[in-house]
Amino acid sequence: MKNPVTLQISLAPSDFRHARQLLPHQIRTWRDQVSEILLTVDLHRSAGRFSTHWEEGRKQIFELARSIEGAQVIEVDYGAAAMQRVANEFFGGNAPVPVKDFRGGPYFSYFFALSQATFDHVLHLDSDMLFGGGSSSWLEEALADQSTDAKVLFSAPLPGPPTEDGQLCSQEASRLSGKPHIHDFDTMSTRLFLLSRNRFSQKIGALHQRRPSVRSVIKATIEKNPRADLPEHLFSAAMQEHGLIRREFLGTSAGMWHLHPPYRCADFFSKLPSLVNRCETDQLPAEQRGYHDINESLVDWSEARTRLRGNRWWRRLLKR
């Protein structure tokens, strides 16, 4: 069933290595449930890990996006007029909106993408999300749930493949009584969410920009990124102030669930085609059930962890 929802997926040149496998998977998962597919491509390069493999991915990411039949492909507009429109819709007119967060990760591009959607409801995905369950009615169920429960600001599929008892193994949340696969959070994640912009406007109105921790400000200064906290922290603070929640649930029948890769490494990229197939066919080990991030039962992350430890920003500063 086509719902009045825009599926919006964020892409950047550094995403190409995983997106060439995951974007077709995401489109297969959601195409029949949405009325619009919007692919936004961010060409503003920052410092840090978000800029890796940028040059080689710049051309390919556009070619990949334009290969999706029926999709609208838009480059993120950092011009003054676009900045002001985003500020008006999400920040009470307070401009400029930070271009990136303190890590060099996306900031303005999240809000720009939301502002470009045709429909009030937007289902946003980061480019590295995987899905299983394959329910063709999950989005319809999420819309119905939001319409009957005014405190739900964000909705998303279940975090990780379901456990038999409905427990989450890697996150803490409130469970609805008698409903084992429905979990409520008082925080937001920009990885994946379904949002009504009208509800945001009515319940919150405007987000308030804020600085991150002192440690993060130092990191931003060293790496020459904006001193801006993560957008999900802004949303989370507003949710808690207004008594709103994010609800993640499985849904009826096989439902819908998601997985996220916490790192990048050779083993991940070599296994990515089989990971997509295993998610789509629900062929996952018991050790992965209940975990929202892909764990060692599926991928050997040791290379990525070693590289991360050796590339901490403060280690780079000491070397300088």
C-alpha positions in Angstrom: 0.0 0.0 0.0 1.3 3.5 -1.0 1.2 5.8 2.1 1.4 9.6 1.9 5.0 9.4 3.1 8.3 10.6 1.6 11.2 8.0 1.9 14.3 10.2 2.3 17.8 8.7 2.2 20.9 10.7 2.8 24.0 10.1 0.7 27.5 11.5 0.5 30.6 10.5 -1.6 32.1 8.7 1.4 29.0 6.4 1.5 29.5 4.9 -1.9 31.3 1.7 -0.9 28.4 0.5 1.2 25.6 2.4 -0.5 26.1 0.5 -3.8 24.9 -2.6 -1.9 22.5 -1.0 0.7 20.7 1.6 -1.4 19.0 -1.0 -3.7 18.2 -3.1 -0.5 16.6 -0.1 1.2 14.6 0.8 -1.9 13.4 -2.9 -2.2 12.3 -2.8 1.4 10.3 0.4 1.3 9.4 1.4 -2.3 5.9 -0.2 -2.2 4.9 1.6 1.0 5.8 5.2 0.1 4.5 7.8 -2.4 7.9 9.6 -2.9 11.5 8.6 -2.9 13.9 11.5 -2.2 17.7 11.0 -2.3 19.7 13.9 -1.0 23.4 14.1 -1.8 25.7 16.1 0.5 28.8 17.4 -1.3 30.1 19.6 1.6 33.2 17.9 2.8 34.3 18.2 6.4 37.4 17.1 8.3 37.6 13.7 10.0 36.3 10.2 9.4 33.2 11.4 7.5 35.4 12.5 4.6 37.2 9.2 3.8 37.1 8.0 0.2 35.5 11.3 -0.8 37.1 11.9 -4.1 36.6 8.5 -5.5 33.0 8.4 -4.4 31.9 11.8 -5.6 31.0 10.8 -9.2 29.8 7.3 -8.3 27.3 8.4 -5.6 25.4 10.5 -8.1 25.4 7.7 -10.7 24.1 5.3 -8.0 21.4 7.7 -6.9 20.2 8.4 -10.4 20.0 4.7 -11.2 17.0 4.4 -8.8 13.9 4.4 -10.9 11.4 7.1 -10.0 13.6 8.8 -7.3 14.1 12.5 -7.0 17.8 13.3 -6.5 18.7 16.6 -4.9 22.1 18.0 -3.9 22.1 19.7 -0.5 21.8 23.4 -1.0 24.1 25.4 1.4 23.1 28.8 0.0 21.9 31.6 2.2 18.2 31.3 1.1 18.1 27.6 1.8 19.8 28.1 5.1 17.2 30.6 6.1 14.3 28.4 5.1 15.6 25.6 7.2 16.2 28.0 10.1 12.6 29.2 9.8 11.1 25.7 9.8 13.2 24.0 12.5 15.1 26.7 14.6 12.6 29.5 15.0 14.4 31.6 12.4 17.7 31.6 14.2 20.4 31.4 11.5 22.9 30.3 10.4 22.3 26.6 11.0 25.6 24.8 11.6 26.9 23.1 8.5 28.3 20.1 10.3 28.5 18.8 13.9 31.6 18.8 16.1 32.8 15.5 14.6 32.4 16.7 11.0 29.2 14.6 10.7 26.0 15.8 9.0 23.9 18.6 10.6 22.3 21.0 8.2 21.8 18.3 5.6 19.3 16.4 7.9 17.0 19.4 8.1 17.4 20.4 4.5 16.3 16.9 3.5 13.2 17.1 5.7 12.3 20.5 4.2 12.4 19.2 0.7 9.9 16.3 1.2 6.6 16.6 -0.6 4.6 14.9 2.2 4.2 15.8 5.9 5.4 12.4 7.0 9.1 11.6 6.2 10.8 8.3 6.7 14.5 9.1 6.9 17.2 6.5 6.5 21.0 6.9 6.8 22.7 5.2 3.9 24.1 2.4 6.0 20.9 0.9 7.5 19.9 -2.7 6.9 16.4 -4.1 7.3 14.7 -7.5 7.9 11.2 -8.8 8.4 10.0 -7.3 5.2 6.5 -6.4 6.4 4.5 -4.6 3.7 2.3 -3.0 6.3 4.8 -1.6 8.9 4.5 2.0 7.6 0.7 1.9 7.6 0.8 0.6 11.2 3.2 3.3 12.3 1.0 6.1 10.8 -2.0 4.6 12.6 -0.1 4.5 15.9 1.0 8.1 15.6 -2.5 9.2 14.8 -3.8 7.6 18.0 -1.0 8.4 20.4 -0.1 12.1 20.5 3.1 11.6 22.5 4.8 9.7 19.7 7.1 12.1 17.8 9.3 9.5 16.1 8.7 5.9 15.0 11.1 3.3 13.7 11.2 -0.5 13.2 12.4 -2.7 16.0 16.1 -2.3 16.9 17.7 -5.6 15.8 16.1 -8.9 14.9 13.5 -9.9 17.5 14.2 -12.1 20.5 11.6 -14.7 21.6 10.9 -12.9 24.9 10.9 -9.4 23.3 13.9 -8.1 25.2 16.4 -5.7 23.8 20.0 -6.7 24.5 21.9 -3.6 23.6 19.5 -0.8 24.5 17.2 0.3 27.4 13.6 1.3 26.8 10.2 1.2 28.3 8.0 -1.7 27.1 4.3 -1.5 26.5 2.5 -3.8 28.9 1.4 -7.1 27.1 3.2 -6.1 23.9 6.6 -7.6 23.8 8.0 -6.0 20.6 7.1 -2.4 21.3 9.7 -0.1 23.0 9.5 3.6 23.9 12.6 5.8 24.2 12.9 9.4 25.4 15.8 10.0 23.0 16.0 10.4 19.2 18.4 8.8 16.7 19.1 10.4 13.3 20.0 7.1 11.8 16.4 6.1 11.2 13.0 7.8 11.9 9.5 8.5 10.8 8.5 12.1 11.6 5.4 14.2 11.0 6.7 17.8 10.4 3.3 19.1 11.4 3.5 17.3 14.8 7.0 18.7 15.3 5.7 22.2 14.6 2.7 21.8 16.9 4.5 20.0 19.8 8.0 21.5 19.7 8.0 24.5 17.3 11.7 25.2 17.3 15.0 23.4 18.3 17.6 25.3 20.3 21.2 25.0 19.0 23.7 24.1 21.7 27.4 23.4 22.2 28.6 19.9 23.0 30.9 19.0 25.9 34.2 20.8 26.5 36.0 17.7 25.2 34.0 17.8 22.0 34.6 21.5 21.6 38.3 20.9 21.8 38.0 18.1 19.2 36.0 20.4 16.9 38.6 23.2 17.3 41.5 20.8 16.5 39.8 19.3 13.5 38.4 22.7 12.3 34.7 21.6 12.5 31.8 23.6 13.9 31.3 23.6 17.6 27.8 22.2 17.3 26.2 19.4 19.2 24.6 16.4 17.4 21.2 17.1 15.9 19.8 14.0 17.7 20.8 15.6 21.0 18.8 18.7 20.2 15.8 16.6 19.3 16.2 14.5 22.5 16.3 17.5 24.8 13.2 18.9 23.1 11.4 15.5 23.4 12.2 15.3 27.1 11.1 18.9 27.7 7.7 18.2 26.0 7.1 14.7 27.2 7.4 13.1 23.8 8.8 9.7 22.8 10.4 7.7 20.0 8.6 4.3 19.5 10.3 1.4 17.9 8.3 -1.7 17.2 8.2 -4.9 15.2 4.6 -4.8 13.9 2.3 -7.6 12.7 3.3 -10.9 11.1 7.1 -10.9 10.4 7.2 -7.2 11.1 10.2 -4.9 10.3 13.5 -4.5 12.1 16.8 -2.8 11.5 20.5 -3.3 11.9 23.4 -0.8 11.8 27.1 -1.4 11.1 29.1 0.5 13.9 32.4 0.4 11.9 33.8 -0.1 8.5 36.5 -2.7 7.7 37.6 -5.2 5.0 35.6 -8.0 6.6 32.4 -5.9 6.6 32.7 -4.9 2.9 33.5 -8.4 1.8 30.5 -9.8 3.7 28.0 -7.0 2.8 26.2 -8.8 -0.1 25.7 -11.8 2.1 24.6 -9.6 5.1 21.9 -8.0 2.9 20.7 -11.5 1.9 20.7 -12.8 5.4 18.7 -9.8 6.6 16.2 -10.2 3.8 15.8 -13.9 4.4 16.0 -13.8 8.2 19.1 -16.0 8.4 20.8 -14.5 11.4 22.4 -16.2 14.4 20.8 -16.2 17.8 23.8 -14.0 19.1 22.6 -11.1 16.9 19.0 -11.1 18.0 18.1 -8.2 20.2 21.2 -6.2 19.2 20.7 -3.0 17.1 24.3 -2.9 15.9 25.9 -5.6 13.8 28.1 -7.6 16.3 30.9 -10.1 16.1 28.5 -13.0 15.3 28.3 -11.6 11.8 31.4 -9.4 11.2 35.0 -9.5 12.6 35.4 -5.9 13.8 38.9 -6.2 15.3 40.6 -4.4 12.4 38.2 -1.5 12.7 38.6 -1.2 16.4 42.4 -1.3 16.2 42.4 1.4 13.6 39.9 3.5 15.6 42.1 3.3 18.8 45.1 4.4 16.8 43.4 7.4 15.2 41.8 9.1 18.1 41.9 12.9 17.7 43.9 13.4 20.8 46.5 10.9 19.5 46.8 12.9 16.3 47.2 16.1 18.4 50.1 14.5 20.4 51.8 13.5 17.2 51.7 17.1 15.9 
